[in-house]
């Protein structure tokens, strides 16, 4: 009875993903635990018709300046509070697909935690992503898992405390938001969800459960070469944000260990050339040494440099 009285509002940030958003909203309508409402933050101004005739109330924020996911999450959370009152917030990427029982399981397993995540799987049912466990044995075991079923077998159902987690699917208690604040707006993109989850984990109990797994199915780029080119400034943003988090966040437990792997992945994807080396060094210096996420002026200057270079080719 207490669970049925709980109010949960979904907050989704989207940009030019009408098909994926429609798919997500259709999956939310099948939830065994009904949503109290939904806020869609549209940074492209293209989705109003998708929001009509849903089984739950939907409100929209349109901001075609596209200020980044952090600003979107913050603006969406404010609107959710204004329209729907005090509610738990279910933050969702527009390219996830929620199983009917996902929200019910998250609510049941959250218990006294401030936040809870499921596992994430890809389109083939393989383990796509998972939160970083606090427990050393859990960190080792989850890296041996290839599927959500493996993780359940190796770790047990949980809930397991995490240090940080992706924001693709995370249920956050309304009281926790009042305590830790909203998502930061100065990351531009990639990393603002990690920082938010670190604050949750640092100020209270944040957990994940192996009883729920949510598919994360981004659209496939039509042009692989074009996708790599457009991915370049985003990858630089990720490197600068991770460098910042690793050295300037008091809650970034183990984050620094992931930096070498991400820089290696950057060079594997985009090659080792004077320009890529210079950009990678810039990301590290600005993030780790100067303490600036990618939404600051240094990140803007780097993206402008990348754009100028691409126009000369």
C-alpha positions as CSV (number, residue, x, y, z in Angstrom):
1,X,0.0,0.0,0.0
2,X,2.8,2.4,0.9
3,X,4.5,1.6,-2.5
4,X,1.3,2.5,-4.4
5,X,1.1,5.8,-2.6
6,X,4.6,6.7,-3.7
7,X,4.8,9.3,-6.5
8,X,7.4,8.8,-9.2
9,X,8.0,11.3,-12.1
10,X,10.2,10.4,-15.1
11,X,12.6,13.1,-16.3
12,X,14.0,12.6,-19.8
13,X,16.4,14.8,-21.8
14,X,16.3,14.3,-25.6
15,X,17.9,15.8,-28.7
16,X,16.8,14.7,-32.2
17,X,15.8,11.2,-31.1
18,X,12.1,11.2,-31.8
19,X,12.0,7.4,-32.6
20,X,13.9,6.4,-29.5
21,X,11.8,8.8,-27.3
22,X,8.6,7.3,-28.7
23,X,9.8,3.8,-27.9
24,X,10.8,4.8,-24.4
25,X,7.4,6.4,-23.6
26,X,5.6,3.4,-25.0
27,X,7.6,1.2,-22.6
28,X,6.8,3.4,-19.7
29,X,3.1,3.1,-20.4
30,X,3.4,-0.6,-19.7
31,X,5.0,-0.1,-16.3
32,X,3.4,-2.3,-13.6
33,X,3.9,0.6,-11.2
34,X,2.2,3.6,-12.9
35,X,4.1,6.9,-13.3
36,X,2.7,9.9,-11.6
37,X,3.9,12.0,-14.5
38,X,6.7,12.6,-16.9
39,X,8.8,15.6,-18.0
40,X,10.5,15.6,-21.3
41,X,13.3,18.2,-21.9
42,X,13.6,18.7,-25.7
43,X,16.8,20.4,-26.8
44,X,15.8,20.2,-30.5
45,X,12.2,21.4,-30.4
46,X,11.0,18.5,-32.5
47,X,8.9,16.2,-30.3
48,X,5.6,17.7,-29.1
49,X,3.4,15.4,-31.2
50,X,5.1,12.3,-29.6
51,X,3.9,13.4,-26.2
52,X,0.1,13.3,-26.9
53,X,-2.3,10.7,-25.7
54,X,-0.1,9.0,-23.1
55,X,-1.5,7.1,-20.1
56,X,0.3,9.5,-17.7
57,X,0.6,13.3,-17.7
58,X,3.5,14.7,-19.8
59,X,5.0,18.1,-19.6
60,X,7.7,19.5,-21.9
61,X,10.6,21.9,-21.6
62,X,11.9,23.1,-25.0
63,X,15.3,24.8,-25.1
64,X,16.8,24.8,-28.6
65,X,20.0,26.4,-27.4
66,X,20.9,22.8,-26.4
67,X,22.8,23.6,-23.2
68,X,23.7,20.0,-22.5
69,X,22.3,17.2,-20.5
70,X,23.2,18.6,-17.0
71,X,21.2,21.7,-17.7
72,X,18.4,19.6,-19.1
73,X,18.2,17.3,-16.0
74,X,18.2,20.4,-13.7
75,X,15.5,22.2,-15.7
76,X,13.4,19.1,-16.0
77,X,13.7,18.4,-12.2
78,X,12.5,21.9,-11.4
79,X,9.5,21.6,-13.7
80,X,8.7,18.2,-12.2
81,X,8.6,19.7,-8.7
82,X,6.5,22.7,-9.9
83,X,4.0,20.7,-11.8
84,X,3.8,17.4,-9.9
85,X,4.9,18.4,-6.4
86,X,7.3,16.4,-4.2
87,X,8.1,13.1,-6.0
88,X,10.9,10.6,-6.5
89,X,12.6,11.3,-9.9
90,X,13.4,8.5,-12.4
91,X,16.1,9.9,-14.6
92,X,16.1,8.2,-18.0
93,X,18.2,8.4,-21.2
94,X,16.0,8.7,-24.2
95,X,17.5,5.5,-25.7
96,X,16.7,3.0,-22.9
97,X,13.6,0.7,-22.9
98,X,12.1,0.0,-19.5
99,X,10.7,-3.5,-18.9
100,X,7.3,-3.5,-17.3
101,X,8.5,-4.6,-13.8
102,X,11.6,-2.3,-13.7
103,X,10.2,0.5,-11.7
104,X,8.4,-1.8,-9.3
105,X,11.6,-3.7,-8.6
106,X,13.6,-0.5,-8.1
107,X,11.1,0.9,-5.6
108,X,11.0,-2.4,-3.7
109,X,14.8,-2.8,-3.6
110,X,15.6,0.9,-2.8
111,X,14.6,0.5,0.8
112,X,16.3,3.3,2.7
113,X,18.7,4.3,0.0
114,X,18.8,7.7,-1.6
115,X,19.1,6.3,-5.1
116,X,19.0,3.0,-7.0
117,X,20.1,1.8,-10.4
118,X,19.5,-1.4,-12.4
119,X,22.0,-3.1,-14.6
120,X,22.1,-2.1,-18.2
121,X,22.1,-4.5,-21.2
122,X,22.6,-4.1,-24.9
123,X,20.3,-5.1,-27.7
124,X,21.7,-8.7,-27.5
125,X,21.1,-9.1,-23.8
126,X,24.8,-8.7,-22.9
127,X,25.8,-6.6,-19.9
128,X,26.3,-3.1,-21.3
129,X,27.0,-1.1,-18.1
130,X,26.9,-1.2,-14.4
131,X,27.5,1.0,-11.4
132,X,30.9,0.9,-9.7
133,X,30.4,-1.2,-6.5
134,X,31.9,-0.1,-3.2
135,X,32.8,-3.6,-2.3
136,X,36.2,-4.9,-3.7
137,X,34.8,-8.5,-4.2
138,X,31.8,-7.1,-6.0
139,X,34.0,-4.9,-8.3
140,X,36.0,-8.0,-9.3
141,X,32.9,-10.2,-9.7
142,X,30.9,-7.8,-11.8
143,X,33.8,-7.5,-14.3
144,X,33.6,-11.2,-14.9
145,X,29.9,-11.1,-15.7
146,X,29.0,-11.1,-19.4
147,X,25.2,-11.0,-18.9
148,X,22.8,-9.6,-16.2
149,X,22.2,-13.3,-15.2
150,X,25.9,-13.7,-14.6
151,X,25.9,-10.6,-12.4
152,X,23.0,-11.9,-10.4
153,X,24.7,-15.3,-9.9
154,X,28.1,-13.8,-9.0
155,X,27.0,-10.9,-6.8
156,X,23.5,-11.9,-5.6
157,X,20.4,-9.7,-5.9
158,X,21.6,-6.9,-3.6
159,X,21.0,-4.1,-3.2
160,X,24.7,-3.3,-3.5
161,X,26.2,0.1,-2.6
162,X,27.8,1.9,-5.5
163,X,30.4,4.7,-5.7
164,X,29.1,6.2,-8.9
165,X,26.8,5.2,-11.8
166,X,25.7,6.3,-15.2
167,X,22.6,8.3,-15.4
168,X,20.9,6.2,-18.1
169,X,18.4,4.9,-15.6
170,X,18.5,5.9,-11.9
171,X,15.7,6.4,-9.4
172,X,16.4,9.2,-6.9
173,X,14.5,9.9,-3.7
174,X,12.9,13.4,-3.6
175,X,14.6,14.1,-0.2
176,X,18.0,13.3,-1.7
177,X,17.6,15.9,-4.4
178,X,16.9,18.5,-1.8
179,X,20.1,17.4,0.0
180,X,22.6,17.0,-2.8
181,X,21.1,19.6,-5.3
182,X,20.6,19.3,-9.0
183,X,22.8,18.2,-11.9
184,X,25.6,20.6,-12.7
185,X,25.4,22.6,-15.9
186,X,29.2,23.1,-16.5
187,X,30.0,19.7,-17.9
188,X,28.6,20.3,-21.4
189,X,28.0,16.6,-22.0
190,X,29.3,13.2,-20.7
191,X,30.2,13.1,-17.0
192,X,27.5,15.2,-15.4
193,X,25.6,12.1,-14.5
194,X,28.6,10.6,-12.9
195,X,29.2,13.7,-10.8
196,X,25.6,13.7,-9.7
197,X,25.7,10.0,-8.7
198,X,28.9,10.7,-6.7
199,X,27.2,13.3,-4.6
200,X,24.4,10.9,-4.0
201,X,26.8,8.1,-2.9
202,X,28.9,10.5,-0.8
203,X,26.0,12.0,1.2
204,X,23.9,8.9,1.7
205,X,23.3,5.3,0.6
206,X,23.2,4.8,-3.2
207,X,22.7,1.2,-4.4
208,X,22.1,-1.0,-7.5
209,X,20.2,-4.2,-7.8
210,X,20.9,-7.2,-10.0
211,X,17.2,-8.1,-10.1
212,X,16.5,-5.5,-12.8
213,X,18.1,-5.0,-16.1
214,X,17.2,-2.3,-18.6
215,X,18.1,-2.4,-22.3
216,X,20.2,0.6,-23.4
217,X,19.8,0.7,-27.2
218,X,21.2,3.9,-28.9
219,X,20.5,4.4,-32.6
220,X,23.1,3.1,-35.0
221,X,24.9,5.9,-37.0
222,X,24.1,5.7,-40.7
223,X,27.6,6.8,-41.5
224,X,30.5,5.3,-39.5
225,X,33.1,7.7,-40.7
226,X,30.8,10.7,-40.1
227,X,29.9,9.3,-36.6
228,X,33.6,9.1,-35.6
229,X,34.1,12.7,-36.8
230,X,31.1,14.0,-34.8
231,X,32.1,11.8,-31.8
232,X,35.5,13.6,-31.6
233,X,34.5,16.7,-29.6
234,X,32.2,14.6,-27.4
235,X,35.1,12.3,-26.6
236,X,37.3,15.3,-25.7
237,X,34.5,16.5,-23.4
238,X,34.4,13.1,-21.7
239,X,38.2,13.1,-21.3
240,X,38.2,16.6,-19.8
241,X,35.3,15.8,-17.5
242,X,36.7,12.5,-16.3
243,X,40.1,14.2,-15.7
244,X,38.3,16.8,-13.6
245,X,36.3,14.2,-11.6
246,X,39.4,12.1,-10.9
247,X,41.3,14.9,-9.2
248,X,38.7,17.4,-8.0
249,X,35.7,15.5,-6.7
250,X,35.8,14.3,-3.1
251,X,33.4,11.5,-4.0
252,X,35.2,10.1,-7.1
253,X,36.3,6.8,-5.6
254,X,38.4,4.8,-8.1
255,X,37.6,7.2,-10.9
256,X,41.2,8.0,-11.6
257,X,41.9,4.3,-12.4
258,X,39.7,4.6,-15.5
259,X,41.6,7.6,-17.0
260,X,44.4,5.6,-18.8
261,X,41.9,3.3,-20.4
262,X,39.7,6.1,-21.7
263,X,42.8,8.0,-23.1
264,X,43.9,4.7,-24.8
265,X,40.4,4.3,-26.3
266,X,40.5,7.9,-27.6
267,X,43.8,7.2,-29.5
268,X,42.5,3.9,-30.8
269,X,39.4,5.5,-32.1
270,X,41.0,8.7,-33.6
271,X,44.6,7.9,-34.1
272,X,47.9,9.1,-32.7
273,X,48.8,12.3,-34.5
274,X,50.1,15.7,-33.3
275,X,46.6,17.1,-33.3
276,X,45.1,14.3,-31.2
277,X,48.0,14.3,-28.8
278,X,47.6,18.1,-28.4
279,X,43.9,17.8,-27.8
280,X,44.3,14.9,-25.2
281,X,47.0,16.9,-23.3
282,X,44.6,19.9,-23.3
283,X,41.8,17.8,-21.9
284,X,44.0,16.5,-19.1
285,X,45.6,19.8,-18.2
286,X,42.3,21.7,-18.2
287,X,40.4,19.0,-16.3
288,X,43.0,17.6,-13.8
289,X,45.4,20.5,-13.3
290,X,43.1,23.6,-13.7
291,X,40.0,22.0,-12.4
292,X,37.6,22.9,-15.2
293,X,34.9,20.6,-16.6
294,X,34.3,20.8,-20.4
295,X,31.5,23.3,-20.1
296,X,33.9,26.0,-19.0
297,X,35.7,28.4,-21.4
298,X,38.6,26.0,-21.9
299,X,36.3,23.3,-23.2
300,X,34.5,25.8,-25.4
301,X,37.9,26.9,-26.8
302,X,38.9,23.4,-27.5
303,X,35.7,22.6,-29.4
304,X,36.1,25.8,-31.5
305,X,39.7,24.7,-32.3
306,X,38.4,21.3,-33.4
307,X,35.7,22.9,-35.6
308,X,38.3,25.3,-37.3
309,X,40.5,22.3,-38.0
310,X,37.7,20.3,-39.5
311,X,36.7,23.2,-41.8
312,X,40.2,23.3,-43.2
313,X,40.1,19.7,-44.4
